[in-house]
Amino acid sequence: MQQLARLRLENPEMTLRELGEVLKISRSGVNHRLQRLLQLGEKIAGEKGIENIM
């Protein structure tokens, strides 16, 4: 997930399919991992008292 997070930050214009091709995972796998990263971010933000990160 760290690789995906870095790749996404460095290349926000890339599609899920393109990200998957670079990481050698499916588009669905990319989507699943990005959703998990968002959940983790929201959890951490909530623990720190930060609301509405999206």
Buried (B, 14 or more C-beta within 10 A) or exposed (E): EEEBBEBBEEEEEBEBEBBBBEBEBEBEBBEEBBEEBEEEBBEEBEEEEEEEEE
